[in-house]
Amino acid sequence: MKIVVIGGTGLIGSKVITRLTAHGHDAVAASPKTGANTITGEGLAEVLSGADVVVDVTNSPSFEDQAVMDFFTTSTANLIAAEKEARVSHHVALSIVGVERPSDGGYFKAKAAQEQLIRDSGLPYSIVHATQFFEFIGGIADTATDGDTVTLPPVSFQPVAADDVAAAVARTAVGEPVNGIVDIAGPEAGRFDEIVARVLESRNDRRRVVADPAAPYFGAHVSERSLIPEEGSPHGEITLDAWLEASAK
Ligand SMILES: NC(=O)c1ccc[n+]([C@@H]2O[C@H](COP(=O)([O-])OP(=O)(O)OC[C@H]3O[C@@H](n4cnc5c(N)ncnc54)[C@H](OP(=O)(O)O)[C@@H]3O)[C@@H](O)[C@H]2O)c1
């Protein structure tokens, strides 16, 4: 099976390529670095030729509200058009748990717009909804930092290792389209501020983490269950402690 991974040079994409290749699939990484660009359209027809499945794990180079909206809507529309030309039979995209819940955050709105384009495309599809990656927690702390204080809402948080996300995406890509959502979260839930504090502490980062229910997450106001999946949803194997230990080596 030829599976093209758009964004195959990124954090999740490169792990998806490794997994699919190990399972004997013809997995092709596509991104501006390999000459395929979903914004300009350059190289798309060539790389999609003969593809059975397309996995979209691209990300916007800018997280500014309008830039991220422009990126995901343009990129997804161009990709869908190219997939139809190439007669691709399964579109898989990676999105975020909670994106279907109304949000005032620009990034969440852009991912919701991406999902709507996919649902309206007529292509058989599967959307994987992941919680926040362990690898992203340092970046979350940075965007919530003022001086040496990190301020975050004390809501439920169930982050996941990028390896577990990549496994879920690869599994979905080789399965039948679900024409809906597949969730993946980490094996443990905790409080947002406490988990971020644990990660900073493990790195001897001296910033203080403060809980404030009114603090936004990436510009979005979140409530107790905004960032976590429904109870009983599928989860990965890698705990935060195991990941911290492995990433300290
Ligand atoms: N971070 C989280 O906690 C989280 C949680 C849930 C879901 N997600 C979703 O996960 C997805 C992947 O995230 P990631 O962290 O793996 O991203 P990443 O490491 O930043 O990689 C982004 C990829 O997108 C590619 N790309 C950028 N512009 C492109 C374009 N015009 N055409 C084609 N490819 C382009 C990049 O290619 P080059 O290498 O060539 O620049 C790179 O391969 C995102 O859609 C994000 O919304 C993230």
The ligand as a Gaussian input file, in Angstrom:
#p B3LYP/6-31G(d) Opt

LIG

0 1
 N        1.326000      19.650000      19.592000
 C        0.307000      19.015000      20.120000
 O        0.230000      18.830000      21.358000
 C       -0.796000      18.500000      19.220000
 C       -1.878000      17.840000      19.786000
 C       -2.847000      17.297000      18.928000
 C       -2.713000      17.442000      17.541000
 N       -1.633000      18.110000      17.027000
 C       -1.505000      18.216000      15.549000
 O       -0.416000      17.409000      15.132000
 C       -0.035000      17.825000      13.813000
 C        1.460000      17.585000      13.612000
 O        2.202000      18.285000      14.581000
 P        3.790000      18.120000      14.688000
 O        4.174000      18.640000      16.033000
 O        4.219000      16.751000      14.271000
 O        4.278000      19.178000      13.579000
 P        5.767000      19.629000      13.225000
 O        6.782000      18.768000      13.909000
 O        5.854000      21.103000      13.402000
 O        5.856000      19.297000      11.657000
 C        5.126000      20.053000      10.752000
 C        5.243000      19.410000       9.389000
 O        4.425000      20.174000       8.491000
 C        5.177000      20.356000       7.310000
 N        4.710000      21.521000       6.561000
 C        4.737000      22.835000       6.923000
 N        4.278000      23.598000       5.924000
 C        3.941000      22.757000       4.909000
 C        3.435000      22.937000       3.594000
 N        3.175000      24.173000       3.102000
 N        3.232000      21.844000       2.817000
 C        3.485000      20.587000       3.300000
 N        3.970000      20.355000       4.529000
 C        4.198000      21.428000       5.321000
 C        6.608000      20.510000       7.780000
 O        7.495000      20.325000       6.671000
 P        9.036000      20.828000       6.618000
 O        9.795000      19.957000       7.591000
 O        9.435000      20.612000       5.200000
 O        8.996000      22.273000       7.038000
 C        6.663000      19.395000       8.813000
 O        6.886000      18.155000       8.183000
 C       -0.522000      19.274000      13.676000
 O       -1.524000      19.323000      12.669000
 C       -1.148000      19.604000      15.038000
 O       -2.310000      20.399000      14.922000
 C       -0.684000      18.630000      17.827000

